[in-house]
Amino acid sequence: MAKGPGRRGGSTTTDPANRLLADNRFARHQYEILETLETGIELLGTEVKSIRAGQVNLRDGFCLIRGGELLLHNVHISPHSHAGRFFNHDPLRVRKLLAHRTEIERLRVALEQKGLTLIPLNLHLKGSWIKMTLGLGKGRKLHDKRHEEKRKQEMKDARAAIARL
């Protein structure tokens, strides 16, 4: 698949109201994603401006369920450059994710299984709202990662061979 300005994250739409703001590609390498869920995220004004400017890092992020609420930990959103120190936000603060109670309960039951974790996959715009896609993932061992890389390479070689014909 050719990479270029119109090919972002597998999405073929170039609608600015539905664009990808941040992606956690490392999570798809580290975890086998079993299920995904789109949630809202509770943000401050300066956080929204920083996210829209692309100043967010999802790589070390994870989610926990505490008191029936879905909480996002360890996601770094840089302070906004055009705001004073007093009005800016803490870059690593714990943020609340917005999901239905039934979805949170279903995730809580799944997280109680051994080896499953809830990780942020991407941040994107949906209209004027900033949404986060979470993935319920199972950690991969080193041999699983090697097997997956080999499978991807074989698929790439097969597509190249078909394209030559």
Secondary structure by P-SEA (a helix, b strand, c coil): ccccccccccccccccccccccccaaaaaaccccccccbbbbbcaaaaaaaaacccccccbbbbbcccbbbbccbbbccccccccccccccccbbbbbbcaaaaaaaaaaaacccbbbbbcbbbbcccbbbbbbbbbbbbcaaaaaaaaaaaaaaaaaaaaaaac
